[in-house]
Amino acid sequence: MPTKLKKCSLSNQESYRGVADRFNISKSTLSAHLHHFCSLVTRHLSHRIVWPTGEALHTSQAFRNTDVARLLEEDPQALVPEGMHIIGDSAYPLLRQLMKPYRDST
């Protein structure tokens, strides 16, 4: 599975190197976090994963309609251990355990 993860691109088509550079972490650390998150989602939420349709196709709306979003808001440590974070798309909300890219509007 790690090989497949290294070959796939992230949801916004940014490379592992780009995401790792953006958050000042190594590619191996990013890969480990992504693998851990995917394992948790697969283990606990795979029965709830569906392909979005209609209005839910927008990234932020699709995220809001997931159990991952609900868990991150209600009980983040049930999904992400203390001191760890999910790296999300810039359309996602900024939450305690969900990081998103910094936008420098200057």
Phi, psi and omega in degrees: 000319179303324179297316179298320180296322181292331182276336183278156176263160180282171189303331180259016177068014176279143182287161176304317181300316180297316179293315180299317178296319182299322181259008177056047176229165179281161177296325180292324177293316177301315180298318180296317179294317180296318178297316179298314180298313180298322177297316179296316180297314180298317182293318190254338189231007186300330180288347182255358183278122180225160178281126182289152178225161175057228181301330183290355179289336178295136187308310184293321179292318178300317179295315181300333182272011183256158173292332178299314179297316180299313180296320180296330179274321185271316184210074188301328183286348174290336182249321185233118180300153178306136179088354178248158182219154170265137176262116186249176177290156181294342178280344181285158176286154176275117180236168183306319183250010179237110179265149173225160183301144177283132178256117177263104185270010180270000000 
